[in-house]
Amino acid sequence: MRFTLGKEERLKSRKLIGKLYEEGKSIKVFPLRMVYVPVAHGTKFPVQAGFSVPKRNFKRAVHRNRIKRLLRETYRLEKYTVYSEVKEPYVFMISYIGREEWKYEAISAKMKKLLAQFVAETTTNIHE
């Protein structure tokens, strides 16, 4: 598996984002929150992911962009855990809900926990 995060793996469709926030389920591992929904999105990848940082918590675009860059990087390196376990296509948005910027190592550890929790929740829902 290549550790890339290409254009087709990123969530950009306004329709899918709208459906995600209307029908999606949520998981929290502070300072991260994931909203996800199983939906066919028409790409060869099992997951499309989006990343957001609220303007309310970080007024300067420089800080929001840096946190989004950290989120994308930590997801890119840990996405294999999701790809190996997920059986149906998913769309999810990962939001940073903390009020101060965390270090890369801390965000990476939280991303691992978040993705592991997502895998555990989606695999148990399928078997029930």
One Martini backbone bead per residue (centre of mass of N, CA, C, O) as a GRO file, in nm:
protein
  128
    1MET     BB    1   0.096   0.037   0.022
    2ARG     BB    2   0.039   0.367  -0.029
    3PHE     BB    3   0.139   0.679   0.136
    4THR     BB    4  -0.126   0.845   0.031
    5LEU     BB    5  -0.329   1.159  -0.061
    6GLY     BB    6  -0.541   1.188  -0.287
    7LYS     BB    7  -0.798   1.326  -0.461
    8GLU     BB    8  -0.997   1.068  -0.434
    9GLU     BB    9  -0.964   1.063  -0.102
   10ARG     BB   10  -1.110   1.329  -0.097
   11LEU     BB   11  -1.351   1.538   0.036
   12LYS     BB   12  -1.574   1.748  -0.194
   13SER     BB   13  -1.867   1.686  -0.189
   14ARG     BB   14  -2.151   1.852  -0.103
   15LYS     BB   15  -2.351   1.619  -0.085
   16LEU     BB   16  -2.185   1.436   0.105
   17ILE     BB   17  -2.152   1.642   0.332
   18GLY     BB   18  -2.453   1.678   0.388
   19LYS     BB   19  -2.512   1.379   0.450
   20LEU     BB   20  -2.313   1.348   0.679
   21TYR     BB   21  -2.453   1.569   0.877
   22GLU     BB   22  -2.740   1.431   0.874
   23GLU     BB   23  -2.660   1.090   0.904
   24GLY     BB   24  -2.427   1.080   1.088
   25LYS     BB   25  -2.178   0.955   1.288
   26SER     BB   26  -2.001   0.979   1.608
   27ILE     BB   27  -1.654   1.043   1.711
   28LYS     BB   28  -1.444   1.077   2.012
   29VAL     BB   29  -1.096   1.213   2.040
   30PHE     BB   30  -0.943   1.416   2.206
   31PRO     BB   31  -0.938   1.672   1.954
   32LEU     BB   32  -1.124   1.462   1.795
   33ARG     BB   33  -1.372   1.436   1.520
   34MET     BB   34  -1.597   1.190   1.379
   35VAL     BB   35  -1.783   1.179   1.077
   36TYR     BB   36  -1.996   0.908   0.955
   37VAL     BB   37  -2.081   0.730   0.638
   38PRO     BB   38  -2.234   0.496   0.447
   39VAL     BB   39  -2.118   0.538   0.101
   40ALA     BB   40  -2.135   0.571  -0.231
   41HIS     BB   41  -1.860   0.749  -0.424
   42GLY     BB   42  -1.703   0.641  -0.700
   43THR     BB   43  -1.438   0.506  -0.599
   44LYS     BB   44  -1.157   0.289  -0.540
   45PHE     BB   45  -1.186   0.382  -0.257
   46PRO     BB   46  -1.313   0.311   0.069
   47VAL     BB   47  -1.227   0.619   0.140
   48GLN     BB   48  -1.342   0.946   0.232
   49ALA     BB   49  -1.167   1.246   0.337
   50GLY     BB   50  -1.202   1.509   0.576
   51PHE     BB   51  -1.094   1.844   0.692
   52SER     BB   52  -1.136   2.040   1.004
   53VAL     BB   53  -1.129   2.390   1.124
   54PRO     BB   54  -1.245   2.616   1.332
   55LYS     BB   55  -1.280   2.960   1.336
   56ARG     BB   56  -1.362   2.999   1.633
   57ASN     BB   57  -1.079   2.878   1.751
   58PHE     BB   58  -0.919   2.985   1.473
   59LYS     BB   59  -0.867   3.285   1.330
   60ARG     BB   60  -0.614   3.201   1.182
   61ALA     BB   61  -0.528   3.052   0.887
   62VAL     BB   62  -0.249   2.947   0.959
   63HIS     BB   63  -0.346   2.760   1.191
   64ARG     BB   64  -0.556   2.594   1.040
   65ASN     BB   65  -0.364   2.485   0.819
   66ARG     BB   66  -0.167   2.339   1.006
   67ILE     BB   67  -0.367   2.142   1.131
   68LYS     BB   68  -0.462   2.015   0.866
   69ARG     BB   69  -0.185   1.908   0.790
   70LEU     BB   70  -0.156   1.722   1.036
   71LEU     BB   71  -0.408   1.553   0.985
   72ARG     BB   72  -0.331   1.445   0.704
   73GLU     BB   73  -0.064   1.311   0.788
   74THR     BB   74  -0.170   1.116   1.006
   75TYR     BB   75  -0.372   0.975   0.820
   76ARG     BB   76  -0.182   0.879   0.595
   77LEU     BB   77  -0.014   0.686   0.800
   78GLU     BB   78  -0.306   0.533   0.921
   79LYS     BB   79  -0.509   0.420   0.691
   80TYR     BB   80  -0.449   0.109   0.684
   81THR     BB   81  -0.642   0.029   0.917
   82VAL     BB   82  -0.899   0.089   0.752
   83TYR     BB   83  -0.852  -0.054   0.473
   84SER     BB   84  -0.825  -0.353   0.597
   85GLU     BB   85  -1.136  -0.352   0.740
   86VAL     BB   86  -1.311  -0.232   0.528
   87LYS     BB   87  -1.605  -0.330   0.325
   88GLU     BB   88  -1.730  -0.048   0.289
   89PRO     BB   89  -1.808   0.255   0.190
   90TYR     BB   90  -1.677   0.571   0.311
   91VAL     BB   91  -1.752   0.882   0.483
   92PHE     BB   92  -1.534   1.139   0.629
   93MET     BB   93  -1.494   1.373   0.908
   94ILE     BB   94  -1.224   1.558   1.047
   95SER     BB   95  -1.218   1.730   1.357
   96TYR     BB   96  -1.096   2.009   1.535
   97ILE     BB   97  -1.188   2.079   1.892
   98GLY     BB   98  -0.973   2.235   1.994
   99ARG     BB   99  -0.814   2.546   2.134
  100GLU     BB  100  -0.528   2.423   2.090
  101GLU     BB  101  -0.222   2.348   1.975
  102TRP     BB  102  -0.082   2.052   1.890
  103LYS     BB  103   0.133   1.816   1.865
  104TYR     BB  104   0.214   1.574   1.649
  105GLU     BB  105   0.233   1.328   1.843
  106ALA     BB  106  -0.047   1.366   1.973
  107ILE     BB  107  -0.217   1.355   1.715
  108SER     BB  108  -0.123   1.076   1.625
  109ALA     BB  109  -0.230   0.917   1.867
  110LYS     BB  110  -0.529   1.007   1.833
  111MET     BB  111  -0.567   0.897   1.545
  112LYS     BB  112  -0.527   0.602   1.614
  113LYS     BB  113  -0.767   0.584   1.809
  114LEU     BB  114  -0.989   0.678   1.615
  115LEU     BB  115  -0.951   0.457   1.395
  116ALA     BB  116  -0.989   0.216   1.585
  117GLN     BB  117  -1.276   0.294   1.672
  118PHE     BB  118  -1.400   0.289   1.391
  119VAL     BB  119  -1.341  -0.007   1.328
  120ALA     BB  120  -1.489  -0.127   1.570
  121GLU     BB  121  -1.772  -0.004   1.506
  122THR     BB  122  -1.810  -0.110   1.208
  123THR     BB  123  -1.765  -0.420   1.260
  124THR     BB  124  -1.994  -0.457   1.476
  125ASN     BB  125  -2.235  -0.356   1.295
  126ILE     BB  126  -2.219  -0.582   1.079
  127HIS     BB  127  -2.257  -0.843   1.280
  128GLU     BB  128  -2.556  -0.759   1.398
   0.00000   0.00000   0.00000
